[in-house]
Amino acid sequence: MAAPAQTALGRRGAFAALARAGRSRQDDGMIKEAPPQPPPVRARRPKSRRPIVQSSEQRFIIDLYHRAMALPLWGVLVLMAGFFMALNLGFAWLYSLDPGGIINLRRGDFLDAFFFSVETFGTIGYGYMAPVSVYANSVMTLETFLGLVYVAIATGLVFARVSRPTARVTFSQHAVVTVFDGVPTLMFRAANRRSNQILEAEVMVTLARDITTSEGHRLRRFEELAVLRARSPLFALTWTVMHRIDPSSPLYGASPESLARDEVELIVVLSGVDDHFAQRIHARHAYGAHEIVWGKRFADVLSVTPDGRRVIDFRRFHDVVDA
């Protein structure tokens, strides 16, 4: 019974040292503890601030295909429907400029011209209305060509969007700083929410912060944080990523105030091979300074049933408790 008691005393001693370093604010390399605060459990993450890009180029038009690929599936369908309606409305207006160019088209009826455009665009051709003038046939030829191009682009876009493998990885809402094996350690965890397995999983953690050079220039610096286990042969349930804050760490001597002052952000990139698609997938997340909780640890989510089966409780995945 002496060994567990000594371990508990050792942990309490480590936390006491962590608290003393935070109160004294001496630059001895120990992490400074934040003021007491309730654990921000299950808080809604604020939207990240996106930079404002000023350019003479029409970026939206140039990157239209890339933007469409980044949209959700319902967004792609809405975009396709919008282009479909816009093209048919435009050609209906062109057809209406020649009232007698299409037989059985009621004069001045824009709906008839619109539905004829839809038939032509979709190569349907019910046979009730048909172009007879040179102008109407010319417009019909142009619309048929654009319809074929539109169908080809739309098919490729939907296929590329649907067939692309994606990762359903959930990251904890907060990262924590707690003592682990006597050393202050930054931790966060990830979970694979699908029934598949991610093979050869890798995680990379990068610290982004503002610094001021000796010349007085302020810039954004990116530094990679070494983690205890950066690779995992199999990622099926959860993964707790740890970074030891020792003298070699860029976070050595940091405090909650300094992280907020430097606008620190932890950028996490997790990648691996999906065993169903046999293709590489990626997941990313970012933690701001306000999302790093000090002096807390994550609640246990893994347990074992009497028959030896593992149970993971995702309801407590984001919970933090006193260390």
C-alpha positions, 0 to 999 in steps of 0.5 A: 500500500506504500507505493500507491500512497507515494504515487498520490503524494508525488502527483499532489507535489507536482501540482503544488509545484505547478501552482507555486510557479504560477503564483510566483511568476518566476521564469523557472520553466514551470507552467504558470497556472490559470486563475481558478475557473469552472471547467468549460464543458461542452461550450460552443466553439466560436467561429474562427476569424478568417483573413480578408483577402484583397486582390485585383483578381476575381477569385470567386470566378477563378476558383469556382470549381474548387469552391464547388468541391468544398461545398456540402452535397446539398450546396452542390445540388443547389448550385447546379439547380441555380445554373440550370434555371439561369441558363434556361431562363436566358434561352427562353428570353432568346426564344421569345425574341422570335415569336414565330420561330417556334411552331405551336409556341403561343405568342408572348407566352414566356412559360412556353418558351421556358419549357421548350428551352428545358426540353432542348437543354435536356434533349427531351424533344416531345415533338409538340414544339419545334424551331422553324426559323434560322434564328430559332435553330441557331439558338437551339444549336447553341443551347444543345451544345451548352447542355451537353457541356453542362451535363458533363461538368455536373456529372464529373462534379457530383461524382468527384464530390460523392466518391471522395473519401472523408474522415469522420474524426471528432476532436475534443472541444478543449485541450488540457494542461495537466501533470503527467508522469511528473511533467506538465503535459498538453493533451487533447484527444480524437475519436474515430466515429465510424465503424471503419479503421484508420491504418497508419494514422499520423498526427502533427501538432503545430503551434502558431503564435505572433512574435516580435522580432528584434527589429520590431516586426510582428509576424506569425511563427509556426513551430511543430510540437513533438508528441509522445506518440505521433504514429499509430498502426491502427486508429479505431476508437480514441487517441489521446495526443500528448505533448510534454512541456519540458525545456525543449518545448516552445510552450516552456514557461508559457502562461494562459496570459501569454498564450492569449497575448500572442494569439496562440493557436494549436493546429492539429492535422491527423491523416491515415488510410481508410481501410474501406476505400484504401485511400488516404484521408485527413482531418484537421482541428484548431485550438485557440488560447481560450480553448486550453484548460489548465489544471484539468484532465479528461474524463474516462470514456473507456471501460471494460465489460465483465466479458472483456469487451471494450465500451466507449462512452462518447457522451463524456468525450468532451468532459474535463474533471479536476486533475 
